[in-house]
């Protein structure tokens, strides 16, 4: 099993969710986060004064998948989140040792 974390722009969330559902990936956690990468935040103007925001609003998705579905999920995210512009985000893939569905006590792939 794998845990996929993707940090994406806010405007691509709905499209990425749709792509994951179309790919047969069920179960998704969405968290609003703030951060920055190489762009070091963004420059904004407020009442005529320019300032640099320390962090930029982003969306973090977390998806638990089987080993077989890992590439399918990654491709689904890339297909809708990649614009070719700075700030498209990143995808992180982690090994997931165990999953337990609390309601039924199912474990492993059955719990996904």
Contact map, one row per residue, 1 for C-alpha under 8 A:
1110000000000000000000000000000000000000000000000000000000000001111000000000000000000000000000111100000000011000
1111000000000000000000000000000000000000000000000000000000000001111001000000000000000000000011110000000000000000
1111100000000000000000000000000000000000000000000000000000000111100000000000000000000000000011110000000000000000
0111110000000000000000000000000000000000000000000000000000001111100001000100000000000000001111000000000000000000
0011111000000000000000000000000000000000000000000000000000011110000000000000000000000000001110000000000000000000
0001111100000000000000000000000000000000000000000000000000111100000000000000100000000000111100000000000000000000
0000111110000000000000000000000000000000000000000000000001111000000000000000000000000000111000000000000000000000
0000011111011000000000000000000000000000000000000000000001111000000000000000000010000011110000000000000000000000
0000001111111000000000000000000000000000000000000000000011100000000000000000000010000011100000000000000000000000
0000000111111000000000000000000000000000000000000000000011100000000000000000000000000000000000000000000000000000
0000000011111100000000000000000000000000000000000000000000000000000000000000000000000000000000000000000000000000
0000000111111111000000000000000000000000000000000000000000000000000000000000000110000000000000000000000000000000
0000000111111111100000000000000000000000000000000000000000100000000000000000000010000000000000000000000000000000
0000000000111111110000000000000000000000000000000000000000000000000000000000000000000000000000000000000000000000
0000000000011111111000000000000000000000000000000000000000000000000000000000000110000000000000000000000000000000
0000000000011111111100000000000000000000000000000000000000000000000000000001101110000000000000000000000000000000
0000000000001111111110000000000000000000000000000000000000000000000000000000000000000000000000000000000000000000
0000000000000111111111000000000000000000000000000000000000000000000000000000000000000000000000000000000000000000
0000000000000011111111100000000000000000000000000000000000000000000000000001101100000000000000000000000000000000
0000000000000001111111111100000000000000000000000000000000000000000000001001100000000000000000000000000000000000
0000000000000000111111111100000000000000000000000000000000000000000000000000000000000000000000000000000000000000
0000000000000000011111111000000000000000000000000000000000000000000000000000000000000000000000000000000000000000
0000000000000000001111111000000000000000000000000000000000000000000000011001000000000000000000000000000000000000
0000000000000000000111111100000000000000000000000000000000000000000000000000000000000000000000000000000000000000
0000000000000000000111111110000000000000000000000000000000000000100010001000000000000000000000000000000000000000
0000000000000000000110011111000000000000000000000000000000000000000000000000000000000000000000000000000000000000
0000000000000000000000001111100000000000000000000000000000000011000000000000000000000000000000000000000000000001
0000000000000000000000000111110000000000000000000000000000001111000000000000000000000000000000000000000000000000
0000000000000000000000000011111000000000000000000000000000001110000000000000000000000000000000000000000000000000
0000000000000000000000000001111100000000000000000000000000111100000000000000000000000000000000000000000000000000
0000000000000000000000000000111110000000000000000000000000111000000000000000000000000000000000000000000000000000
0000000000000000000000000000011111000000000000000000000011110000000000000000000000000000000000000000000000000000
0000000000000000000000000000001111100000000000000000000011110000000000000000000000000000000000000000000000000000
0000000000000000000000000000000111110000000000000000001111000000000000000000000000000000000000000000000000000000
0000000000000000000000000000000011111000100000000000011111000000000000000000000000000000000000000000000000000000
0000000000000000000000000000000001111111100000000000011100000000000000000000000000000000000000000000000000000000
0000000000000000000000000000000000111111100000000000000000000000000000000000000000000010000000000000000000000000
0000000000000000000000000000000000011111000000000000000000000000000000000000000000000000000000000000000000000000
0000000000000000000000000000000000011111110000000000000000000000000000000000000000000110000000000000000000000000
0000000000000000000000000000000000011111110000000000011000000000000000000000000000000000000000000000000000000000
0000000000000000000000000000000000111011111000000001111100000000000000000000000000000000000000000000000000000000
0000000000000000000000000000000000000011111100000001111100000000000000000000000000000000000000000000000000000000
0000000000000000000000000000000000000000111110000111100000000000000000000000000000000000000000000000000000000000
0000000000000000000000000000000000000000011111000111100000000000000000000000000000000000000000000000000000000000
0000000000000000000000000000000000000000001111111110000000000000000000000000000000000000000000000000000000000000
0000000000000000000000000000000000000000000111111110000000000000000000000000000000000000000000000000000000000000
0000000000000000000000000000000000000000000011111000000000000000000000000000000000000000000000000000000000000000
0000000000000000000000000000000000000000000011111100000000000000000000000000000000000000000000000000000000000000
0000000000000000000000000000000000000000000011111110000000000000000000000000000000000000000000000000000000000000
0000000000000000000000000000000000000000001111011111000000000000000000000000000000000000000000000000000000000000
0000000000000000000000000000000000000000001111001111100000000000000000000000000000000000000000000000000000000000
0000000000000000000000000000000000000000111100000111110000000000000000000000000000000000000000000000000000000000
0000000000000000000000000000000000000000111100000011111100000000000000000000000000000000000000000000000000000000
0000000000000000000000000000000000110001110000000001111100000000000000000000000000000000000000000000000000000000
0000000000000000000000000000000001110001110000000000111110000000000000000000000000000000000000000000000000000000
0000000000000000000000000000000001110000110000000000111111000000000000000000000000000000000000000000000000000000
0000000011000000000000000000000111100000000000000000001111100000000000000000000000000000000000000000000000000000
0000001111000000000000000000000111100000000000000000000111110000000000000000000000000000000000000000000000000000
0000011111001000000000000000011110000000000000000000000011111000000000000000000000000000000000000000000000000000
0000111100000000000000000000011110000000000000000000000001111100000000000000000000000000000000000000000000000000
0001111100000000000000000001111000000000000000000000000000111110000000000000000000000000000000000000000000000000
0011110000000000000000000001110000000000000000000000000000011111000000000000000000000000000000000000000000000000
0011100000000000000000000011100000000000000000000000000000001111100000000000000000000000000000000000000000000000
1111000000000000000000000011000000000000000000000000000000000111110000000000000000000000000000010000000000000001
1111000000000000000000001000000000000000000000000000000000000011111111001000000000000000000000000000000000001001
1100000000000000000000000000000000000000000000000000000000000001111111000000000000000000000000000000000000001001
1100000000000000000000000000000000000000000000000000000000000000111111000000000000000000000000000000000000000000
0000000000000000000000000000000000000000000000000000000000000000111111110000000000000000000000000000000000000000
0000000000000000000000001000000000000000000000000000000000000000111111111000000000000000000000000000000000000000
0101000000000000000000000000000000000000000000000000000000000000111111111100000000000000000000000000000000000000
0000000000000000000000000000000000000000000000000000000000000000000111111110000000000000000000000000000000000000
0000000000000000000000100000000000000000000000000000000000000000000111111111000000000000000000000000000000000000
0000000000000000000100101000000000000000000000000000000000000000100011111111100000000000000000000000000000000000
0001000000000000000000000000000000000000000000000000000000000000000001111111110000000000001000000000000000000000
0000000000000000000000000000000000000000000000000000000000000000000000111111111000000000000000000000000000000000
0000000000000001001100100000000000000000000000000000000000000000000000011111111100000000000000000000000000000000
0000010000000001001100000000000000000000000000000000000000000000000000001111111110000000000000000000000000000000
0000000000000000000000000000000000000000000000000000000000000000000000000111111111000000000000000000000000000000
0000000000000001001000000000000000000000000000000000000000000000000000000011111111000000000000000000000000000000
0000000000010011001000000000000000000000000000000000000000000000000000000001111111100000000000000000000000000000
0000000110011011000000000000000000000000000000000000000000000000000000000000111111100001100000000000000000000000
0000000000000000000000000000000000000000000000000000000000000000000000000000011111111001000000000000000000000000
0000000000000000000000000000000000000000000000000000000000000000000000000000000111111001000000000000000000000000
0000000000000000000000000000000000000000000000000000000000000000000000000000000001111101000000000000000000000000
0000000000000000000000000000000000000000000000000000000000000000000000000000000001111111000000000000000000000000
0000000000000000000000000000000000000010000000000000000000000000000000000000000000011111000000000000000000000000
0000000110000000000000000000000000001010000000000000000000000000000000000000000000001111100000000000000000000000
0000000110000000000000000000000000000000000000000000000000000000000000000000000011111111110000000000000000000000
0000011110000000000000000000000000000000000000000000000000000000000000000000000010000011111000000000000000000000
0000011100000000000000000000000000000000000000000000000000000000000000000000000000000001111100000000000000000000
0001111000000000000000000000000000000000000000000000000000000000000000000100000000000000111110000000000000000000
0001110000000000000000000000000000000000000000000000000000000000000000000000000000000000011111000000000000000000
0111100000000000000000000000000000000000000000000000000000000000000000000000000000000000001111100000000000000000
0111000000000000000000000000000000000000000000000000000000000000000000000000000000000000000111110000000000000000
1110000000000000000000000000000000000000000000000000000000000000000000000000000000000000000011111000000000000000
1110000000000000000000000000000000000000000000000000000000000001000000000000000000000000000001111110000000000000
1000000000000000000000000000000000000000000000000000000000000000000000000000000000000000000000111110000000000000
1000000000000000000000000000000000000000000000000000000000000000000000000000000000000000000000011111000000110000
0000000000000000000000000000000000000000000000000000000000000000000000000000000000000000000000011111100000111011
0000000000000000000000000000000000000000000000000000000000000000000000000000000000000000000000000111110011110010
0000000000000000000000000000000000000000000000000000000000000000000000000000000000000000000000000011111111100011
0000000000000000000000000000000000000000000000000000000000000000000000000000000000000000000000000001111111000000
0000000000000000000000000000000000000000000000000000000000000000000000000000000000000000000000000000111110000000
0000000000000000000000000000000000000000000000000000000000000000000000000000000000000000000000000000111111000000
0000000000000000000000000000000000000000000000000000000000000000000000000000000000000000000000000001111111100010
0000000000000000000000000000000000000000000000000000000000000000000000000000000000000000000000000001110111110110
0000000000000000000000000000000000000000000000000000000000000000000000000000000000000000000000000111100011111110
1000000000000000000000000000000000000000000000000000000000000000000000000000000000000000000000000111000001111111
1000000000000000000000000000000000000000000000000000000000000000110000000000000000000000000000000010000000111111
0000000000000000000000000000000000000000000000000000000000000000000000000000000000000000000000000000000001111111
0000000000000000000000000000000000000000000000000000000000000000000000000000000000000000000000000011100011111111
0000000000000000000000000010000000000000000000000000000000000001110000000000000000000000000000000010100000011111
